[in-house]
Amino acid sequence: MNSKKGLLIRESEISGFVGPAQLFLSPVLFPFGIVLDAGSSHTSLYIYRWPAEKENDTGVVTQIEECKLKGPGISGFAKKVNEINVYLTACMERAQKVIPSIQHMETPVYLGATAGMRLLRMENKQMADKILAAVASSISKYPFDFQGARIISGQEEGAYGWITVNYLLGKFTQKLSWFNLKPSKDDTQETYGALDLGGASTQITFVPQNETTESPNNNLYFRLYGKNYSVYTHSFLCYGKDQALLQKLALGLQGTNGIIHEPCFHSRYMRKIKMSVLNEGFCTKRHELNSSFYPLVDIEIRGAGNFQRCRQSIIQLFNTSYCPYSSCSFNGVFLPPLHGQFGAFSAFYYVMEFLNLTSEESVSVEQLTEKLEEFCAQRWEEVQKNFGEVKEKYLSEYCFSGTYILVLLLNGYHFTAESWKNIHFMNKVRSTSVGWTLGYMLNLTNKIPAEEPMSPPLPHSTYVFLMVLFSLILLAVIIVGIVVFHKPSYFWKDMV
């Protein structure tokens, strides 16, 4: 990693105080940037672009391309590492076509792996390193400025997601008055919190009202555009929607003969999974499955389609009986009182979009509950008929995923029916995807300064307005000048 081209937030650094010197160094200008999001269930490639002359203007970095790789997340290549090269080919070649060839060599490429690889590293560090090496070798063959492939920590993922949300919403710069020429000190902008849900982990990040913290490891400190931010963040490994489902199935297996009657799956739906998935996975083996199940090769799941029973069984995943702090989320993790508006993205958005509950009008807890009760009660054949274009794996799990989101937000993070209206399910802001990748690149390319620019650029709308105004004034002066020049006696007569 070339230190002149940004500074990665190391896992050991981010656990405590993270100052501006660690996060943002002198800017390095790149017209394009590429980030690969190597998630637990899939990988996506994002291409960003920004005008070099406005590198300090918030919101100028925009996404111009998103390419989803076909196949699982990179952690799924543990037994087929040799296929990674083919896996990356389509999207990397797409990047070559989108970005002008003359700029390939100066375009940085970053790959950040998230919770899926964090889990694999815990289970088999040698295999995780082998996958990252194969990824690095493959990407290095392309004519870009490859900056490395690494596993980012949960706190980094939460922090970068928070930066992305507020950067795109323009929350880091002061509101300006008088055609945006003069900063308005009395008109401060309050940041949004960030709620991220993936397949293996979920993150919550926001600025609490009280800056004092009972758990320093959950606090990050930023100085952006001349303002200090004390941010709370926590990442819950094993509580992404895919790993949460496996945990739930492991619990549901207790006291059975290997057949699970699952209320979170539609009635008349059936699925078989390998027993090894439950008794060997990092997130499920802690549930101490009965040894009598071990000879079983497959577990059979039969849908029961009951929202209320589904909800009650999911609640069991969250231990809220113990809290060593004044307030906790679950599993004894400190959580300050929720404050402000929140942007919920990734799987939060995709599940709510499927349920048709992502309109600009706020959706209440009651509306979501009614929707889930109705949907979960439908027979599998009916669901397939109505949503035949959706892949079976995703379609079969929407009842669980929607109910899980409801329980996570209400029972896990302690949103209420009243504060639920502060949650905004979002996918894109100004044509740019909301997620951790933009914040990651902004950090590594130092696009957000610690101090506020001396003379912030005018917004485009203000610039156009002023140009039109000055043009009209100039036109009026020219007309008056012509009249005075051609009929000076008439002009002076009126003056007398």
Backbone torsions as a table, in degrees:
resi	resn	phi	psi	omega
1	MET	NA	124.6	178.5
2	ASN	-79.8	115.0	-175.1
3	SER	-64.1	-19.7	179.7
4	LYS	-74.3	-13.2	-176.0
5	LYS	-108.5	32.7	174.3
6	GLY	118.2	168.1	-178.3
7	LEU	-128.9	119.9	177.0
8	LEU	-70.8	144.0	173.8
9	ILE	-82.9	112.1	-179.7
10	ARG	-77.6	150.7	-177.8
11	GLU	-60.1	-36.0	-180.0
12	SER	-70.7	-28.5	-178.4
13	GLU	-79.2	-38.8	-170.4
14	ILE	-77.3	-11.7	-177.7
15	SER	-70.6	-20.2	178.8
16	GLY	-122.9	-129.2	-179.1
17	PHE	-77.2	129.6	175.5
18	VAL	-120.4	106.6	-176.5
19	GLY	-90.4	172.8	-178.1
20	PRO	-62.8	-30.2	179.7
21	ALA	-66.1	-30.2	179.6
22	GLN	-78.8	-31.8	-172.5
23	LEU	-92.4	-41.9	-170.2
24	PHE	-133.6	114.4	177.7
25	LEU	-103.4	-167.5	-179.8
26	SER	-62.9	141.7	-173.9
27	PRO	-68.8	142.6	171.9
28	VAL	-119.5	127.7	-170.3
29	LEU	-93.8	123.3	173.6
30	PHE	-129.0	131.1	178.6
31	PRO	-71.6	-25.5	178.1
32	PHE	-132.2	155.7	173.6
33	GLY	-147.9	144.0	-179.7
34	ILE	-122.3	131.8	175.3
35	VAL	-129.0	129.9	173.6
36	LEU	-102.8	123.5	177.9
37	ASP	-94.4	101.4	-179.2
38	ALA	-92.8	85.3	-177.7
39	GLY	-83.3	-177.9	-176.3
40	SER	-73.6	-29.3	-175.7
41	SER	-112.1	-18.5	178.9
42	HIS	-162.7	170.0	177.0
43	THR	-124.3	136.5	176.8
44	SER	-125.8	144.7	177.3
45	LEU	-109.9	130.4	179.7
46	TYR	-119.1	136.0	175.3
47	ILE	-113.2	126.8	-179.4
48	TYR	-115.0	153.1	178.0
49	ARG	-143.6	147.2	176.3
50	TRP	-150.9	146.3	177.1
51	PRO	-73.5	128.1	-174.1
52	ALA	-62.3	-30.8	-175.8
53	GLU	-74.9	-7.7	-179.6
54	LYS	-124.8	39.2	-172.6
55	GLU	-64.9	-20.1	-178.8
56	ASN	-100.6	5.1	-179.5
57	ASP	-90.1	121.9	-176.7
58	THR	-63.2	140.9	176.4
59	GLY	87.0	-0.4	-176.5
60	VAL	-80.3	-24.0	177.6
61	VAL	-73.4	124.2	-177.8
62	THR	-127.6	152.3	177.0
63	GLN	-87.1	128.4	179.8
64	ILE	-111.3	-8.7	-179.6
65	GLU	-159.0	142.4	170.9
66	GLU	-132.6	129.5	-178.8
67	CYS	-130.1	119.7	179.7
68	LYS	-94.5	124.9	179.5
69	LEU	-73.9	141.2	179.3
70	LYS	-81.5	126.2	179.8
71	GLY	123.7	-174.6	-178.1
72	PRO	-78.6	-175.4	171.7
73	GLY	-69.5	166.0	-175.1
74	ILE	-64.9	-23.3	177.2
75	SER	-65.1	-20.3	179.0
76	GLY	-76.8	-1.8	-179.6
77	PHE	-100.6	20.5	-177.9
78	ALA	-58.2	-34.7	-178.2
79	LYS	-104.7	7.6	-179.9
80	LYS	-147.8	51.5	-176.7
81	VAL	-58.2	-31.8	-177.7
82	ASN	-66.2	-11.7	-179.7
83	GLU	-90.9	-4.8	-176.0
84	ILE	-62.7	-37.2	-178.5
85	ASN	-59.6	-46.5	178.6
86	VAL	-66.5	-38.5	-179.8
87	TYR	-56.4	-39.3	-175.6
88	LEU	-86.7	-16.5	-168.6
89	THR	-56.0	-53.4	-172.1
90	ALA	-57.5	-47.9	-176.7
91	CYS	-74.9	-34.1	177.3
92	MET	-67.9	-38.5	176.5
93	GLU	-68.3	-33.2	175.8
94	ARG	-63.4	-40.5	178.3
95	ALA	-62.1	-37.9	178.2
96	GLN	-62.4	-33.8	-179.5
97	LYS	-78.5	-37.6	-177.1
98	VAL	-70.9	-42.0	-177.5
99	ILE	-90.1	128.6	179.5
100	PRO	-54.8	137.9	-175.0
101	SER	-58.7	-30.7	-179.6
102	ILE	-65.6	-18.7	-178.0
103	GLN	-107.9	4.4	-178.5
104	HIS	-57.6	-49.1	-171.9
105	MET	-67.3	-21.8	-179.5
106	GLU	-103.4	8.4	178.8
107	THR	-94.1	116.6	-179.0
108	PRO	-75.0	144.5	176.3
109	VAL	-124.5	128.2	178.8
110	TYR	-124.0	142.6	170.1
111	LEU	-123.7	123.8	176.7
112	GLY	-116.3	124.3	177.9
113	ALA	-100.1	141.7	-173.3
114	THR	-109.8	-138.5	-165.9
115	ALA	-63.9	-31.9	178.5
116	GLY	-58.9	-43.2	178.4
117	MET	-76.9	-28.2	174.8
118	ARG	-63.2	-41.3	177.8
119	LEU	-65.4	-45.1	-179.6
120	LEU	-62.0	-38.7	179.3
121	ARG	-62.6	-35.4	177.1
122	MET	-69.6	-36.0	-177.5
123	GLU	-82.1	-38.0	-174.8
124	ASN	-156.7	87.0	-176.3
125	LYS	-61.3	-38.1	-179.0
126	GLN	-62.2	-40.8	179.3
127	MET	-69.0	-39.4	178.1
128	ALA	-60.7	-44.0	178.7
129	ASP	-64.2	-36.9	-179.7
130	LYS	-65.2	-41.0	178.7
131	ILE	-65.4	-45.2	-179.7
132	LEU	-62.9	-37.7	178.7
133	ALA	-65.2	-39.8	179.0
134	ALA	-67.1	-39.8	177.4
135	VAL	-63.0	-46.9	-179.8
136	ALA	-61.7	-42.0	179.6
137	SER	-62.7	-40.3	-178.6
138	SER	-68.9	-47.2	-177.4
139	ILE	-68.0	-32.5	-178.8
140	SER	-64.3	-17.9	179.9
141	LYS	-74.6	-15.1	-178.7
142	TYR	-90.0	156.3	-171.2
143	PRO	-80.9	35.7	178.8
144	PHE	-105.3	173.7	178.6
145	ASP	-91.2	81.2	-176.1
146	PHE	-67.6	126.4	-174.8
147	GLN	-106.0	3.5	174.9
148	GLY	115.8	156.5	175.4
149	ALA	-118.9	128.8	-177.2
150	ARG	-148.0	161.2	175.8
151	ILE	-91.8	119.9	179.3
152	ILE	-88.3	151.7	-179.5
153	SER	-76.8	165.8	177.8
154	GLY	-62.9	-37.5	179.1
155	GLN	-67.8	-37.9	175.8
156	GLU	-61.4	-44.9	-179.5
157	GLU	-58.8	-43.7	178.0
158	GLY	-65.9	-42.9	-178.5
159	ALA	-65.2	-44.8	-179.1
160	TYR	-66.8	-35.3	176.3
161	GLY	-64.4	-40.5	178.6
162	TRP	-64.6	-42.8	178.2
163	ILE	-61.4	-44.7	-179.2
164	THR	-59.3	-50.5	-177.6
165	VAL	-56.5	-49.8	-174.7
166	ASN	-76.0	-28.9	174.8
167	TYR	-64.7	-48.2	-178.5
168	LEU	-67.2	-32.2	179.0
169	LEU	-85.1	-1.4	178.1
170	GLY	69.6	34.4	-175.4
171	LYS	-89.5	-7.5	-175.8
172	PHE	-88.1	-19.3	179.8
173	THR	-103.3	153.3	178.9
174	GLN	-69.8	146.5	170.4
175	LYS	-69.7	143.3	-175.8
176	LEU	-113.8	152.3	179.9
177	SER	-115.6	171.1	-179.3
178	TRP	50.3	71.6	-178.3
179	PHE	59.5	29.2	178.6
180	ASN	62.6	26.1	179.1
181	LEU	-91.7	-25.5	-174.2
182	LYS	-124.0	126.5	179.2
183	PRO	-62.4	139.2	177.3
184	SER	-101.5	102.3	-173.9
185	LYS	-66.0	-25.3	-177.8
186	ASP	-85.0	-7.8	-174.2
187	ASP	-113.6	72.6	-178.8
188	THR	-82.8	151.8	-178.8
189	GLN	-102.0	127.4	179.0
190	GLU	-87.4	134.1	-177.3
191	THR	-75.8	159.8	172.6
192	TYR	-88.6	151.2	167.6
193	GLY	-83.4	166.3	-179.1
194	ALA	-126.3	130.2	175.9
195	LEU	-119.8	117.9	-176.3
196	ASP	-121.6	134.8	178.6
197	LEU	-131.5	118.6	177.3
198	GLY	-112.5	-160.3	179.4
199	GLY	-82.6	-30.6	-176.1
200	ALA	-115.7	-16.6	-179.2
201	SER	-147.8	165.7	175.0
202	THR	-137.9	144.2	-177.0
203	GLN	-125.2	143.5	171.0
204	ILE	-127.7	129.6	-175.6
205	THR	-143.0	129.9	177.4
206	PHE	-164.2	166.9	176.1
207	VAL	-94.6	110.2	-179.6
208	PRO	-74.2	160.9	179.1
209	GLN	-65.6	-40.8	-178.4
210	ASN	-96.6	120.3	-176.7
211	GLU	-74.7	-19.8	177.2
212	THR	-72.1	140.8	-176.0
213	THR	-127.4	146.6	177.1
214	GLU	-91.4	-9.8	-178.7
215	SER	-136.3	87.5	-176.6
216	PRO	-54.8	-30.0	-178.7
217	ASN	-66.4	-15.8	179.2
218	ASN	-96.7	5.8	-178.0
219	ASN	-110.2	139.0	173.3
220	LEU	-123.5	150.7	-179.6
221	TYR	-123.9	128.1	179.0
222	PHE	-125.7	149.9	167.6
223	ARG	-124.9	110.2	-174.9
224	LEU	-128.3	127.9	-179.9
225	TYR	52.1	39.6	175.1
226	GLY	80.8	8.9	-179.4
227	LYS	-125.2	141.0	179.4
228	ASN	-90.1	141.4	177.9
229	TYR	-129.6	128.4	172.6
230	SER	-106.9	111.6	-169.0
231	VAL	-114.5	131.7	172.3
232	TYR	-89.3	137.1	174.8
233	THR	-150.2	146.7	172.8
234	HIS	-151.3	141.1	177.0
235	SER	-115.0	127.0	179.4
236	PHE	-100.8	100.4	176.4
237	LEU	-69.7	142.4	-177.5
238	CYS	81.2	0.8	179.9
239	TYR	-114.3	18.6	162.9
240	GLY	-69.3	164.8	-170.7
241	LYS	-66.0	-33.6	-179.2
242	ASP	-71.4	-46.5	180.0
243	GLN	-70.8	-31.5	176.5
244	ALA	-65.1	-38.7	177.9
245	LEU	-64.0	-42.9	178.4
246	LEU	-63.7	-39.4	175.5
247	GLN	-59.9	-43.8	-178.5
248	LYS	-64.1	-40.8	178.6
249	LEU	-65.8	-36.9	177.9
250	ALA	-63.4	-41.5	176.8
251	LEU	-67.3	-39.4	-179.1
252	GLY	-68.4	-19.5	-179.3
253	LEU	-74.6	-23.1	-178.2
254	GLN	-60.5	133.4	176.7
255	GLY	76.4	16.3	178.8
256	THR	-117.0	175.6	177.0
257	ASN	-102.0	23.3	-179.7
258	GLY	101.0	1.4	176.2
259	ILE	-114.6	121.9	-178.6
260	ILE	-103.8	124.0	173.5
261	HIS	-93.5	98.5	-167.2
262	GLU	-95.7	113.1	-179.9
263	PRO	-69.6	-17.4	-179.0
264	CYS	-87.7	-2.0	173.2
265	PHE	-109.7	149.7	-177.5
266	HIS	-64.9	147.6	177.5
267	SER	-60.5	142.3	-179.4
268	ARG	74.7	9.0	172.5
269	TYR	-93.4	140.0	178.8
270	MET	-133.8	145.7	178.2
271	ARG	-150.9	147.3	173.8
272	LYS	-118.4	138.8	176.3
273	ILE	-130.3	155.1	179.2
274	LYS	-71.2	137.1	176.9
275	MET	-60.1	-31.9	-179.1
276	SER	-62.6	-28.7	178.9
277	VAL	-61.2	-35.3	-177.6
278	LEU	-86.7	-41.6	-173.4
279	ASN	-90.8	-3.1	178.7
280	GLU	-115.0	-15.3	-178.3
281	GLY	-71.0	144.5	-178.9
282	PHE	-59.8	-40.1	-174.7
283	CYS	-79.1	-23.5	-174.9
284	THR	-102.4	-27.2	-174.5
285	LYS	-68.9	-17.0	177.7
286	ARG	-71.4	-13.2	179.6
287	HIS	-82.3	3.3	172.4
288	GLU	50.8	68.4	177.8
289	LEU	-64.3	142.9	180.0
290	ASN	-59.5	133.0	-176.4
291	SER	-61.1	-19.2	-179.6
292	SER	-66.9	-18.5	179.6
293	PHE	-81.6	-19.9	-171.4
294	TYR	-58.1	-36.8	178.1
295	PRO	-65.2	-19.0	-178.2
296	LEU	-68.1	134.2	177.3
297	VAL	-87.1	-44.1	-178.5
298	ASP	-121.2	147.8	171.7
299	ILE	-110.1	133.5	-179.9
300	GLU	-100.3	130.4	179.5
301	ILE	-113.2	126.9	178.6
302	ARG	-119.2	123.5	-177.6
303	GLY	-68.1	144.5	177.9
304	ALA	-119.5	-19.3	172.9
305	GLY	57.1	62.7	179.7
306	ASN	-138.1	107.5	-174.8
307	PHE	-61.3	-46.3	-176.0
308	GLN	-62.6	-43.9	178.1
309	ARG	-67.8	-36.3	176.6
310	CYS	-60.2	-47.6	-178.7
311	ARG	-61.2	-45.3	-178.7
312	GLN	-64.8	-37.1	-180.0
313	SER	-71.0	-32.8	177.8
314	ILE	-70.0	-36.5	179.6
315	ILE	-56.3	-30.4	-178.9
316	GLN	-65.0	-17.8	178.8
317	LEU	-73.9	-17.3	-175.0
318	PHE	-108.8	114.3	178.2
319	ASN	-89.0	104.4	180.0
320	THR	-109.6	13.8	-177.0
321	SER	-84.7	-14.1	-175.9
322	TYR	-127.1	130.7	177.5
323	CYS	-149.8	112.8	179.4
324	PRO	-82.9	2.0	-178.8
325	TYR	-117.2	-179.5	178.9
326	SER	-69.2	-26.8	176.1
327	SER	-154.2	146.2	-177.3
328	CYS	-137.5	161.4	170.0
329	SER	-84.7	-81.9	174.4
330	PHE	-155.1	165.4	-178.4
331	ASN	58.0	30.0	176.3
332	GLY	72.9	21.4	-178.9
333	VAL	-94.9	129.5	-179.7
334	PHE	-61.5	136.7	174.5
335	LEU	-144.0	113.3	176.9
336	PRO	-67.6	164.2	177.8
337	PRO	-55.3	135.6	-179.3
338	LEU	-61.7	144.1	-177.1
339	HIS	-146.1	131.2	172.7
340	GLY	87.1	-169.4	178.5
341	GLN	-86.9	154.9	-179.3
342	PHE	-130.4	138.5	170.8
343	GLY	-99.4	121.1	179.9
344	ALA	-108.0	124.1	-172.7
345	PHE	-135.7	-169.8	-175.1
346	SER	58.1	-129.3	-174.9
347	ALA	-64.3	-27.1	174.5
348	PHE	-53.4	-48.5	-177.1
349	TYR	-70.9	-47.3	-173.3
350	TYR	-61.8	-38.9	179.1
351	VAL	-69.3	-44.0	-180.0
352	MET	-67.2	-31.9	177.0
353	GLU	-65.5	-42.5	178.0
354	PHE	-59.8	-38.7	179.9
355	LEU	-78.9	1.4	178.7
356	ASN	61.5	43.4	-177.5
357	LEU	-126.8	37.0	-179.5
358	THR	-116.0	20.7	179.9
359	SER	-68.4	165.7	-178.7
360	GLU	-65.5	-26.6	177.7
361	GLU	-72.6	136.6	-177.9
362	SER	-64.4	132.7	178.1
363	VAL	-98.1	129.5	-177.0
364	SER	-82.3	164.1	176.0
365	VAL	-60.4	-38.8	-179.8
366	GLU	-63.1	-40.9	179.0
367	GLN	-64.8	-42.7	178.4
368	LEU	-64.6	-42.1	179.5
369	THR	-61.2	-46.2	179.2
370	GLU	-62.3	-40.8	-179.8
371	LYS	-62.7	-44.0	-178.8
372	LEU	-69.2	-39.3	177.3
373	GLU	-59.1	-43.6	-179.9
374	GLU	-68.1	-45.0	-176.1
375	PHE	-69.4	-45.6	-177.3
376	CYS	-64.7	-26.6	-178.4
377	ALA	-77.5	-13.8	-179.1
378	GLN	-70.8	142.3	175.7
379	ARG	-70.3	154.5	-175.3
380	TRP	-60.0	-39.7	179.7
381	GLU	-61.3	-39.0	179.8
382	GLU	-67.2	-41.5	179.2
383	VAL	-63.7	-44.1	178.3
384	GLN	-61.4	-39.3	-179.9
385	LYS	-64.9	-40.3	-176.7
386	ASN	-79.7	-27.1	-175.3
387	PHE	-132.3	48.4	-175.8
388	GLY	-63.2	-21.5	-177.2
389	GLU	-81.4	-10.7	-178.3
390	VAL	-88.3	137.2	178.6
391	LYS	-58.0	142.0	-174.0
392	GLU	-57.6	-41.8	-177.8
393	LYS	-58.7	-47.9	-179.3
394	TYR	-68.0	-44.9	-177.0
395	LEU	-61.2	-41.1	-177.6
396	SER	-68.7	-19.1	-174.4
397	GLU	-105.2	0.2	-177.9
398	TYR	-65.8	-33.3	176.2
399	CYS	-60.9	-48.0	177.6
400	PHE	-63.4	-49.4	-174.6
401	SER	-60.4	-43.9	178.9
402	GLY	-64.0	-42.7	178.9
403	THR	-68.0	-37.6	179.0
404	TYR	-63.0	-43.1	177.9
405	ILE	-59.9	-43.2	179.2
406	LEU	-60.1	-47.4	-178.3
407	VAL	-68.8	-42.5	-179.9
408	LEU	-58.9	-45.7	-177.1
409	LEU	-72.7	-39.0	-177.3
410	LEU	-84.3	-51.6	-175.5
411	ASN	-88.3	-31.9	-178.8
412	GLY	-83.3	-52.7	-177.3
413	TYR	-97.5	-6.2	174.3
414	HIS	65.8	34.9	164.2
415	PHE	-68.3	154.0	179.1
416	THR	-115.4	173.7	176.9
417	ALA	-58.9	-30.3	-179.7
418	GLU	-78.5	-46.5	-177.1
419	SER	-78.4	-9.9	178.4
420	TRP	-57.5	-31.4	-178.9
421	LYS	-66.6	-13.7	177.9
422	ASN	-83.4	-3.7	179.7
423	ILE	-93.3	125.4	-179.8
424	HIS	-117.4	112.0	-180.0
425	PHE	-78.4	117.8	-172.7
426	MET	-133.3	145.8	177.8
427	ASN	-115.5	-46.8	178.2
428	LYS	-135.1	147.8	172.3
429	VAL	-126.4	119.3	-177.3
430	ARG	51.4	49.7	175.1
431	SER	66.9	13.1	178.3
432	THR	-116.0	128.8	-177.6
433	SER	-64.2	138.8	177.2
434	VAL	-88.6	126.6	-179.4
435	GLY	175.3	-173.3	-175.0
436	TRP	-80.0	-18.3	-169.7
437	THR	-65.0	-40.3	179.5
438	LEU	-65.5	-44.7	177.6
439	GLY	-60.6	-36.7	177.8
440	TYR	-61.1	-48.4	-179.5
441	MET	-69.2	-38.3	178.0
442	LEU	-58.6	-37.6	178.3
443	ASN	-69.8	-49.3	-173.6
444	LEU	-70.2	-25.5	176.8
445	THR	-102.8	5.9	173.4
446	ASN	57.4	45.2	-175.5
447	LYS	-84.7	-11.4	177.6
448	ILE	-113.0	114.7	-177.9
449	PRO	-75.8	152.7	176.3
450	ALA	-69.6	-33.9	-179.8
451	GLU	-106.2	151.8	179.7
452	GLU	-69.7	135.6	177.8
453	PRO	-55.9	145.2	-177.4
454	MET	-61.4	-42.6	179.8
455	SER	-135.0	91.4	-176.2
456	PRO	-60.9	140.9	178.8
457	PRO	-62.5	148.7	178.1
458	LEU	-72.0	142.2	171.7
459	PRO	-60.8	153.3	-175.6
460	HIS	-57.9	-42.8	-177.1
461	SER	-63.6	-40.2	178.8
462	THR	-67.6	-41.0	179.0
463	TYR	-59.6	-45.9	179.6
464	VAL	-62.5	-43.4	-179.7
465	PHE	-60.3	-46.3	-178.4
466	LEU	-66.3	-37.9	179.3
467	MET	-64.6	-42.0	177.8
468	VAL	-64.2	-43.0	-179.5
469	LEU	-61.8	-48.9	-178.9
470	PHE	-65.6	-34.2	177.8
471	SER	-65.0	-41.7	178.5
472	LEU	-64.9	-42.0	178.3
473	ILE	-62.5	-44.8	179.5
474	LEU	-62.7	-40.9	178.4
475	LEU	-62.3	-42.2	179.5
476	ALA	-63.6	-41.9	179.1
477	VAL	-62.8	-41.7	179.6
478	ILE	-63.7	-43.2	179.9
479	ILE	-62.1	-46.0	178.6
480	VAL	-61.8	-39.6	179.4
481	GLY	-63.6	-40.1	179.2
482	ILE	-64.8	-43.7	179.8
483	VAL	-61.9	-44.8	-179.7
484	VAL	-63.5	-40.3	-177.6
485	PHE	-67.4	-41.7	-176.3
486	HIS	-84.3	-28.9	-179.1
487	LYS	-132.5	65.0	-177.1
488	PRO	-65.9	-35.0	-178.4
489	SER	-66.0	-39.3	179.7
490	TYR	-64.4	-40.3	-178.4
491	PHE	-65.8	-47.8	-177.6
492	TRP	-69.6	-28.3	177.4
493	LYS	-63.4	-44.4	179.1
494	ASP	-65.4	-34.0	-179.8
495	MET	-67.0	-37.6	179.0
496	VAL	-71.5	NA	NA
